[in-house]
Amino acid sequence: MADGFIWYELMTTDPDGARAFYNEVVGWDIDAQPAGEMDYRMIVRSDGGHAGGVMRLTGAMVEGGARAGWLGYLNTANVDAVVAATLAEGGSVQMPAMDMHVGRMAMIADPQGAVLYVMTPVPPEGQPDAESDVFSVDQPQHVRWNELQSTDPEASVAFYSKHFGWTQQGAMPMGDLGDYLFIQKDGTGIGAIMRKLPHVPASGWSFYIGVDDIDRAVAAVEAGGGKLLGPVQQIPGGEFTVHAMDPQGAAFGLVGPRA
């Protein structure tokens, strides 16, 4: 999906623990530790496709302020232009643009402070037209919803619309928090932008992972040492969602039917 989310990454101090946890909760098969110094593992779906990656946080990273969490990668045709525009509009650069074998990327904080990667990927060899399928509107084992809590939702809508071609159509009233603003890419609903909740320390993205049965997944969260951050709630369309935290402290959402 051009200029949409093309990759998701779990940063964690315990990849083996995360592997056991998400395998049970979501049904993924996260790779075992790879050879070499860098501990980066692929998240593999049951259909053989990739759902993202897992990166081990080293002691030095933690001492530098890194914490367990999920980050998204947005596709862009020009990483450097997005970085420059982000700086010009009041955002910041968390990791300067660099070239890797998978593409050119940078980590930014948008003008409201939400952290994400921007990337121009290199297509797999022999597949010049390959597109990411880590996001799906309705399939389990994919991220199904991207939600931004922002200190200024309208400004966030303007930023992502300008630089990533998104649209904003439709809203759901949330009382004192204002409207839950639905966002689209190429006509597909990919998530929403809302005002930051008072207890949330900073603007940030949350990602809702699709599961086959919300009750089975919730039981697996609790059995695996995770924590529910609220009750299971029904959403428009009849499915259910819940906020949770994995044993290493990374927050995420789940969405799926009640079997």
C-alpha positions, 0 to 999 in steps of 0.5 A: 500500500503506497504511503500506508503502513508497510511494516510493524516492529516490536522492540523488546528486551526479551524476544524469546518471551515475546515469541512464546507470548504472541505465538499463543495470543495471535498464532504467529510463528516468530523466528528463533534467534538468528545467527550474528550479533544483531537479534532481529527476527521475522514474524511469520503468519500461518499463511507463510507471509510476514507480519513484521519484525522483532528487534531486541533492545540491548542494555545500551538502548534501554539506558538511552531511553528505549522502551518496549513497544510497537512501531510502524513504518510508513512508505514514502517515495522520498525519505529525505523530503519527509524528514525535512518537512517534518523538521520544518513543521516542528517535528524531530528526527529520532534516527537520521536517514540511512540506507540498508539492504531493505531500503532507505529509512529514518525514524521521526517524531511527527509535529505532535510527537508521535514516533514512527519510521518512514521508509522507501523499501527495496522490492524483493529480488525478482518482484519489482511490483511487490507490495506489503500485506502486513495490514489488512482490514479484516484478516487475523494475524495482520494489523487491522487498525492503526490508531493515533492519539494526538495532542492536536488531532486536526493538525495530525490529519493535516500532516499525514494527509499532506505527506502521505496522501491520506484522507479523513472522512467520517467521525465518531463523537467521543464526548469531551475528547472530541471526534474519533476521526477516521482516516483512509488511504486510497479509499480504504479505512486504515484507522483513526486519529483521536485526542490524546487521553489524559493519562497517556504521556505523549502522542503515539500510534497504537496498532490493533492485531487481528485474532480469530477469536477475541475470547481465546486471545484474551485468555492467552494474554492473561495465561501468558503473563500479559495484562488487559488494559481495559474491558473487551468492547464491541465495536461497530460491525459486531466484532470486539476489541481490547487493549493489552500489554505484553509481559515485556511492557509493549502495549497493543490492541486486539480485534476480532470476532467472538467465536 
